[in-house]
Amino acid sequence: MPGGAGGAMPGGPGAPGGAGGGARGGDMAGGAPPGGGGGSAPGSGGARGGGGDTRSSELPRWGITQNPLIYGNLVIVAVQTPQAGVVAFDKLTGELKWKSAALSGGAGYVSPAIVKVGGEDHLVMNMAAQGMGRNASGGSVNGIDPLTGKILWTYNNWQCLIPIPHAVDAGEGRMLITGGYSAGSAMIKVQKKADGSYGVTELFKNADFGSHTQPPISTKAIFMPSTRSTSAAMEWCA
């Protein structure tokens, strides 16, 4: 599990936004700003991560904190490298079954997640941006065929410096994307077109509703996130 024994989880002690360690973005006393000294971080120059083609062979500043996804006979891992965004292995033999093309953006801490689109399973993966808030760019949200690794669709209008929560299925092809670092949230809907391709519609964005580390939970048409300092809820139309 991310942040298990022996490792700091983003948002936890010794991690971005957490107590007891240098915080990302200067949000704790003594914390280094994005791209500052003291180590490489996703979204900073010279790091494995950040938007565009800035990825290198270095590990992210806080290591790897994601859950592999078991899908049927596959183990799916978001490697987030210039050679492949996501890869799948046979869960019994370890044989490589497929690898996706590289995904736009830098390495973050997001675990791959399955969302239903028109009765089909789509593997959704968020990639890191450079910059924060309105200045962020270069990241992406991607839908991938979990059986082949083919990229089915990409959404580029939500940007997060250090994405951690995975996409949350909101039903009927809708999904909530959320993060910290002034990223807020976005609700998108993916639909299959007559020609077999997929279109993405942005239903809304909310700059004030974000979840720093944990994915929001949905109950009775209300999403509830977990943030560093405040609790919030957002009502949406089911």
NORJOFEN-V472250 format. One record per backbone hydrogen bond with DSSP energy under -0.5 kcal/mol. NH is the residue of the N-H (numbers start at 1). CO is the residue of the C=O. If there is no record, write none. Layout:
# NORJOFEN-V472250
nh = [NH,NH]
co = [CO,CO]
This chain:
# NORJOFEN-V472250
nh = [4,7,11,12,14,15,18,21,25,26,26,27,31,36,44,47,49,52,54,63,65,68,69,70,71,71,74,75,76,76,77,79,80,81,85,87,88,89,90,91,94,97,98,100,106,109,111,113,115,117,120,122,123,124,124,125,127,128,129,130,133,135,136,137,140,141,142,143,144,145,146,146,148,149,152,152,153,155,163,168,170,171,173,174,175,176,177,177,179,183,184,185,186,187,188,188,189,190,191,193,196,198,199,201,203,203,204,206,209,210,212,213,217,219,222,223,224,225,226,227,234,236,238]
co = [1,4,16,9,19,12,15,18,32,23,32,24,28,33,41,44,47,138,51,60,63,66,76,68,69,74,71,89,69,74,87,77,85,84,101,77,98,75,95,73,90,88,88,86,128,163,164,124,122,120,117,115,144,113,122,142,140,106,160,137,181,132,133,130,127,155,125,153,123,150,121,144,145,145,143,150,143,141,160,176,174,174,116,171,188,168,175,186,184,180,179,206,177,204,175,186,201,173,199,197,193,152,191,189,187,201,187,185,206,208,226,226,224,222,219,234,217,232,214,230,223,221,236]
